[in-house]
Amino acid sequence: MTGMRGRLIISRFALLTGLPPKTLRYYDEIGLLRPEAVDDQTGYRAYSAAQIDLAVRIRHWRALGLPIDDIRTLIQRPGRAPEVLRAHEQRLSAEIADRQQALAHLRHLLQETPMNYRLDQLPDRQCLTIRTVLQPPHYEVIPQALQALMHHVRQRGYQPAAPSFFIHHADAAGPGSLVEVCVPVEGADLRPEGRIEVRTLGGGAAFIGRFVGPYDQTGAAYTQVVEEALRRGLSVSGVTAEFYVRSVPHTPNPQEYETDIAFYLTGDT
């Protein structure tokens, strides 16, 4: 080939650098690594031995996950290498943390036992309640309300009657959604105080799945329960409740918490 002597054809250059010919053609097209010469008649690319070092460095940078623009900066402005590499290290650290969290969740899913489902007729309950607006991811309003209710129960000497729970009402309340945190209590001499109300909450037919595990993983359980309800041909109303069957007072291990996820059913079911 005219003017191509002493140079490496693309297949040979690919073998020496570990970059496939297709990748070398792409790097040529974007101006990252241009061949030293291109045959005028055939269009064949040829590289010099002096380009091997740069090609190998590009391969290593790509193996580290560096974006093309960062690699271009390293080539054109090598003095910025520490800055570019530190920024990439931070990105990788964040990605690794996300992957580790996903892996931990996956391992939990592989180890968890199938959820137990049941149809139940939930009874009416006399409760002390606090109604509040839930705006994810600010779930702290639920334990805060529960703490206030339990303080009121202890202060008044009331007798809790059943596991505490909260109801997620179907009606919207502005940008958030209305939830009602409830502590069932026995007795007739119950008094409201501040935002604490005394209410009898109506029961009804519900489809329930029992989730075993920490509270921060109950979100996925909602999807499982509603999908199972729909698979069975049940009609859900949109009102849900969480009953804390086994929680902090019973065990210090969050993996042993037991929470009933209940979907109230419509009258058509």
N, C-alpha and C positions, 0 to 999 in steps of 0.2 A: 504494500500500500504506500502511496506517495506520502513522504514526510512522516511516516509512522514508525520508522526504524528506531530501535533503542527504547521503545515505549512498551507499556504493558497493555494488552487488549483487556477488555472489560471482564471477560471470564477469568483471566489470570489474576487480575487485580482483585476480583471478588474472592478468589481462593486464598490469596495472601492476606486479605484484610478481614475476612469473615462477614463482609457485607454482600448480600445477594445482588446479582445484576439488576433485578427489578428495583431494589432499594437505591442502588447507585444511579439509575436513570431518574428516579424521583428526586434524589438530592441534586442532580444536575438541573432538573426542571425548576426547582425552587431556589436555585442559586446557592445552596449550602456547600456543595462539593462538586465543582465543575471539573470535567476531564481536562488534561493538558492540551489535548488536540482532538479534533473531530475530522474524519476523512471527508473531503469535499464531495466525493463521488458516492460513497456508500453510506455516509452518516455514522460509521463505526466510531465509537469512543475509545480513546487511549489515555492511559494515565502514566505518570512518571513514578519511579521508585521513591522520589522525595515526598510523594503524596500519601505513601503508606502510613506514616506516623499520624497524620491528621485523620485519615480514614479510621484508623484503629481507635483514636481518641473519641471520635464521633460515635463509634459503635459502643464504647464503654459508657459514654454519657447517656446514650439512649437506653442502655441496659439499666442505668440508674433511674430511668423515668424522667429525665430532663426534657422539657418541651423544646421543640425546634427553635423557638425564638430565644430561649435561654442559651442553647448551643450556639446560635448565631452570635449572641453577645460574647460568649467565651472565645469564639474565633476572632471576632473583630476587635474586641476590647478585653484582652486577657487580664488587664489590671483589675477588672471587676469580678474576677473569679471567686474570691472569698465571699463577696456579697451575694452573688448568684447562688453559690453552693449552700450558703447558710439558709437562704430563703427556701431552697428546695428541701433542705433537711427539715425545716419546720413543717412544710407541706407533708412530707413523708411521715413525720411523727404524728400529725393529726390524722392522716389516713390509717396509720397502723392502729391508733387508738380506736378509731371507728370500726375497723375490722375486728379487733379484739372484742369489742362490745358485741358485734354481730355474732362472732364465734361463740361467745359465752351464752348468748340467747339461743343460738342453734343447739348447743349442747344441752341446754335446759329443756328445749322442746323434745329432743331425742330421748331424754330421760324421764319426762313427765308421764304419768299414767293417764289413760283416757278419762275425760271428764264424765262424771256421773250425772245423768239427766233425769228429771222427773216432772210430771204434771202435778200441780198442787192447788188446793183451794186455800189461799192465804186468809187468815181471820182478820176481823176488825181489831185495831190495836189502840189503846189509850196511851198517848205519848206526850212527852215534852219535846217540842220541836223548835228548830231555828231554820227559818227560810232565808236562803242567801243565793247570790248569783255566782255561778261557776263560769269562769273564763279560762279555759285551758291555755297554757300549761300551769295555771295558778291553782293547783288542786289543794293547796294548803288550807283553803277556806273550810274544807270538810273536817280535818282533824281539829282545827281551831274551834269550830262550832261544837264538835263533840266534847272537847275539853270543857267548854263553857257549860254545856248541859250536865256533864258529870259533876262539875263543881256545884252546880245548883242542886243536883240530886243529893249529894253528900251534905250540903249546907242545910237542906230542909229535912234530911233524914228519910227521904223517899226510898222505896224498895224497887230496884229495877226488876222487870218481869221477864225479859227475853233479850236476845242479842240486839245490840244497837244496829241501826241501819240508816241508809239514806235513800230517798226517792228522787229520781231524776224525772221531773215532770215534762210532759210533751210540749206544753205551751212555751213559746219563746219569751224572754224577758230582756229586750234590748239586744246589745251585742253579745251577751252571754246567755246562759240557760238557767232556769229556776231549779234549784235543788232544795230538798227539805231533809235536814239531818234530824234523826229521831232516836229517842231513848224511851222504850216502853216502860211504864211504871204501873204499880198497883196502888190501890187506895182511892178514896173519894175526895180527900181534901188537898187537891193539887192547885197550885196558884201560879199564874204567869208572872214573869218579871222581866222588864225591859223587852228585849227582842225574843225572849223565850215564851212560847205559846203553849197552851194545853189544848191538844186536839185529839179527836178520835179519827184515826185514819181508816178508811174503808178498805177491806180486803178485796179478794176476787181471784179468778182463775189466773194462774201464772205458769209459765214454763221456766224451769230452773236448772241451771248447771252449777255444780260445785267446783270451784277453782281452788287448787292447792298451790300456794306459793306467795311470794311477796306482793304487796299492794301495787307496786309500780309496774307489775306485769299483768294486772287485771284487764287492761285495755284490750289486749288480744282475745281475752276470754269472751268479751261481749260479741265479737264477730263470730266466734265458734258457736255460742249459744243461739244467736239469732239464725245462723245458717242451719243449725240442726232443727230449730223450730219450723222454719220454712220448709225444710226437707220433709217434715212430718205433716205438712199441710196446715199448720196452725197460723192463725192471723194475729199478729202482735199489734198492740195499741200504740207503741212508741214510748210508753211509760216504763221505766226500769227501776230496779232497786238493788242495792247491795246489802246483804245481811252478813255481819261479821260473826260467823259461827265459832271460829277459833282464832284468837288474835293475841294482842299483847298480854292481856292478863293470864292467858293459858300457856304460852310458850315464848321463850326469848328468841327462838329461831324463825325468821320470816319465811323460810322455806316450808314451814309447817303450818302457816296460816291457812285457814279454810274460809272461803268467801262464797256465799250463794249469790249468783248473778241471776236475777229474776226479770223476765219479760212478762208484763201483764198482757193478757189476751183480750181481744174484743169479744163482744157478746155473740158474734157470728160463729165463733169457733165451736 
